[in-house]
Amino acid sequence: MALKKIEIPRTEFVFSDGQTVELKAPTLALIQSVQNKTKDEIEQAKLMLIEMSDGEMDKEFLNSLPMNEWSELSKRVSAFMGINVKN
């Protein structure tokens, strides 16, 4: 008997200005897809965050973030991907 798919866990991230975004945990397929698209770890993190937020965040938004916000978000992605996004 085949197993049912596991519901993807979600967490909320709160930005310093009070905005919130819901982030879903990435799947193995998503991680592999992102790693196949680029070897650049920052770009991988951006792609992951776009997918994890169901498109609420985009590259323009991510590129405009202050470093402290980016650092906190990248820690979430790094934990899943085994990458170390440099500050």
C-alpha atoms as an extended CHARMM CRD file, in Angstrom:
* protein
*
        87  EXT
         1         1  MET       CA              0.0000000000        0.0000000000        0.0000000000  PROA      1               0.0000000000
         2         2  ALA       CA              1.3860000000        3.4060000000       -0.9750000000  PROA      2               0.0000000000
         3         3  LEU       CA              1.9190000000        5.9950000000        1.7100000000  PROA      3               0.0000000000
         4         4  LYS       CA              0.0380000000        9.2690000000        1.6380000000  PROA      4               0.0000000000
         5         5  LYS       CA              2.0150000000       12.4610000000        1.0760000000  PROA      5               0.0000000000
         6         6  ILE       CA              3.0290000000       14.2160000000        4.2630000000  PROA      6               0.0000000000
         7         7  GLU       CA              1.5730000000       17.6740000000        4.7980000000  PROA      7               0.0000000000
         8         8  ILE       CA              4.2820000000       20.2880000000        4.3680000000  PROA      8               0.0000000000
         9         9  PRO       CA              5.0050000000       22.1620000000        7.6250000000  PROA      9               0.0000000000
        10        10  ARG       CA              4.6980000000       25.9530000000        7.5110000000  PROA      10              0.0000000000
        11        11  THR       CA              6.2060000000       28.6850000000        9.6500000000  PROA      11              0.0000000000
        12        12  GLU       CA              5.6660000000       32.4080000000        9.7690000000  PROA      12              0.0000000000
        13        13  PHE       CA              8.5090000000       34.8750000000        9.3650000000  PROA      13              0.0000000000
        14        14  VAL       CA              8.0440000000       38.3950000000       10.7280000000  PROA      14              0.0000000000
        15        15  PHE       CA             10.0450000000       41.2150000000        9.1770000000  PROA      15              0.0000000000
        16        16  SER       CA             11.2680000000       44.1430000000       11.2600000000  PROA      16              0.0000000000
        17        17  ASP       CA              8.5320000000       46.3900000000        9.8300000000  PROA      17              0.0000000000
        18        18  GLY       CA              5.8130000000       43.9860000000       10.9640000000  PROA      18              0.0000000000
        19        19  GLN       CA              5.0910000000       42.3660000000        7.5980000000  PROA      19              0.0000000000
        20        20  THR       CA              4.7370000000       38.5990000000        7.7260000000  PROA      20              0.0000000000
        21        21  VAL       CA              5.2190000000       35.8190000000        5.2380000000  PROA      21              0.0000000000
        22        22  GLU       CA              4.3450000000       32.1640000000        5.5770000000  PROA      22              0.0000000000
        23        23  LEU       CA              7.1860000000       29.8440000000        4.6080000000  PROA      23              0.0000000000
        24        24  LYS       CA              6.5790000000       26.2100000000        3.7870000000  PROA      24              0.0000000000
        25        25  ALA       CA              9.3070000000       23.6560000000        4.2910000000  PROA      25              0.0000000000
        26        26  PRO       CA             10.9700000000       22.7350000000        0.9920000000  PROA      26              0.0000000000
        27        27  THR       CA             10.6970000000       19.2630000000       -0.4760000000  PROA      27              0.0000000000
        28        28  LEU       CA             13.6170000000       17.2060000000       -1.6940000000  PROA      28              0.0000000000
        29        29  ALA       CA             12.4290000000       17.8010000000       -5.2690000000  PROA      29              0.0000000000
        30        30  LEU       CA             12.5260000000       21.5680000000       -4.7550000000  PROA      30              0.0000000000
        31        31  ILE       CA             16.0310000000       21.4780000000       -3.2840000000  PROA      31              0.0000000000
        32        32  GLN       CA             17.3020000000       19.3700000000       -6.1820000000  PROA      32              0.0000000000
        33        33  SER       CA             15.6170000000       21.6390000000       -8.7320000000  PROA      33              0.0000000000
        34        34  VAL       CA             17.1860000000       24.7610000000       -7.2430000000  PROA      34              0.0000000000
        35        35  GLN       CA             20.6320000000       23.1690000000       -7.0290000000  PROA      35              0.0000000000
        36        36  ASN       CA             20.3900000000       22.1340000000      -10.6880000000  PROA      36              0.0000000000
        37        37  LYS       CA             19.5460000000       25.7120000000      -11.7570000000  PROA      37              0.0000000000
        38        38  THR       CA             22.5700000000       27.4480000000      -10.2360000000  PROA      38              0.0000000000
        39        39  LYS       CA             25.6830000000       26.7400000000       -8.2070000000  PROA      39              0.0000000000
        40        40  ASP       CA             25.6500000000       30.2100000000       -6.6020000000  PROA      40              0.0000000000
        41        41  GLU       CA             24.5190000000       29.7470000000       -2.9990000000  PROA      41              0.0000000000
        42        42  ILE       CA             22.8870000000       33.1700000000       -2.7030000000  PROA      42              0.0000000000
        43        43  GLU       CA             20.8690000000       32.5790000000       -5.8710000000  PROA      43              0.0000000000
        44        44  GLN       CA             19.8950000000       29.1510000000       -4.5590000000  PROA      44              0.0000000000
        45        45  ALA       CA             18.6760000000       30.7510000000       -1.3360000000  PROA      45              0.0000000000
        46        46  LYS       CA             16.6530000000       33.3430000000       -3.2800000000  PROA      46              0.0000000000
        47        47  LEU       CA             15.0230000000       30.6680000000       -5.4340000000  PROA      47              0.0000000000
        48        48  MET       CA             14.2350000000       28.6130000000       -2.3530000000  PROA      48              0.0000000000
        49        49  LEU       CA             12.6460000000       31.5660000000       -0.5620000000  PROA      49              0.0000000000
        50        50  ILE       CA             10.5290000000       32.4530000000       -3.5780000000  PROA      50              0.0000000000
        51        51  GLU       CA              9.1930000000       28.8890000000       -3.6650000000  PROA      51              0.0000000000
        52        52  MET       CA              8.8970000000       28.5570000000        0.1040000000  PROA      52              0.0000000000
        53        53  SER       CA              6.7620000000       31.7330000000        0.1880000000  PROA      53              0.0000000000
        54        54  ASP       CA              4.5530000000       30.5660000000       -2.7160000000  PROA      54              0.0000000000
        55        55  GLY       CA              5.7620000000       33.5850000000       -4.6850000000  PROA      55              0.0000000000
        56        56  GLU       CA              4.9200000000       36.2160000000       -2.0520000000  PROA      56              0.0000000000
        57        57  MET       CA              8.5850000000       37.1660000000       -2.0910000000  PROA      57              0.0000000000
        58        58  ASP       CA             10.2690000000       37.7730000000       -5.4350000000  PROA      58              0.0000000000
        59        59  LYS       CA             13.8560000000       38.5300000000       -6.4700000000  PROA      59              0.0000000000
        60        60  GLU       CA             13.2410000000       42.2860000000       -6.4520000000  PROA      60              0.0000000000
        61        61  PHE       CA             11.9250000000       42.1210000000       -2.8810000000  PROA      61              0.0000000000
        62        62  LEU       CA             14.7520000000       39.8470000000       -1.7140000000  PROA      62              0.0000000000
        63        63  ASN       CA             17.4180000000       42.0360000000       -3.3490000000  PROA      63              0.0000000000
        64        64  SER       CA             16.0380000000       45.1020000000       -1.5440000000  PROA      64              0.0000000000
        65        65  LEU       CA             16.1670000000       43.5620000000        1.9410000000  PROA      65              0.0000000000
        66        66  PRO       CA             18.4870000000       45.0140000000        4.5710000000  PROA      66              0.0000000000
        67        67  MET       CA             21.3070000000       42.6050000000        5.4230000000  PROA      67              0.0000000000
        68        68  ASN       CA             19.9150000000       41.7650000000        8.8680000000  PROA      68              0.0000000000
        69        69  GLU       CA             16.6190000000       40.6050000000        7.3020000000  PROA      69              0.0000000000
        70        70  TRP       CA             18.4470000000       38.6620000000        4.5870000000  PROA      70              0.0000000000
        71        71  SER       CA             20.6620000000       37.0260000000        7.1860000000  PROA      71              0.0000000000
        72        72  GLU       CA             17.6800000000       35.7650000000        9.1880000000  PROA      72              0.0000000000
        73        73  LEU       CA             15.8990000000       34.4310000000        6.0970000000  PROA      73              0.0000000000
        74        74  SER       CA             19.0430000000       32.7810000000        4.7440000000  PROA      74              0.0000000000
        75        75  LYS       CA             19.5140000000       30.9390000000        8.0360000000  PROA      75              0.0000000000
        76        76  ARG       CA             16.1460000000       29.2680000000        7.4760000000  PROA      76              0.0000000000
        77        77  VAL       CA             17.1560000000       28.1470000000        3.9840000000  PROA      77              0.0000000000
        78        78  SER       CA             20.6550000000       27.0780000000        5.0040000000  PROA      78              0.0000000000
        79        79  ALA       CA             19.2690000000       24.6860000000        7.5620000000  PROA      79              0.0000000000
        80        80  PHE       CA             17.4080000000       22.8110000000        4.8230000000  PROA      80              0.0000000000
        81        81  MET       CA             20.0550000000       22.8950000000        2.1040000000  PROA      81              0.0000000000
        82        82  GLY       CA             23.2500000000       22.3890000000        4.0310000000  PROA      82              0.0000000000
        83        83  ILE       CA             24.6820000000       25.6030000000        2.5930000000  PROA      83              0.0000000000
        84        84  ASN       CA             26.3240000000       28.4660000000        4.3620000000  PROA      84              0.0000000000
        85        85  VAL       CA             25.1330000000       31.7590000000        2.9190000000  PROA      85              0.0000000000
        86        86  LYS       CA             27.7850000000       34.3130000000        3.6890000000  PROA      86              0.0000000000
        87        87  ASN       CA             26.7950000000       37.6710000000        5.1940000000  PROA      87              0.0000000000
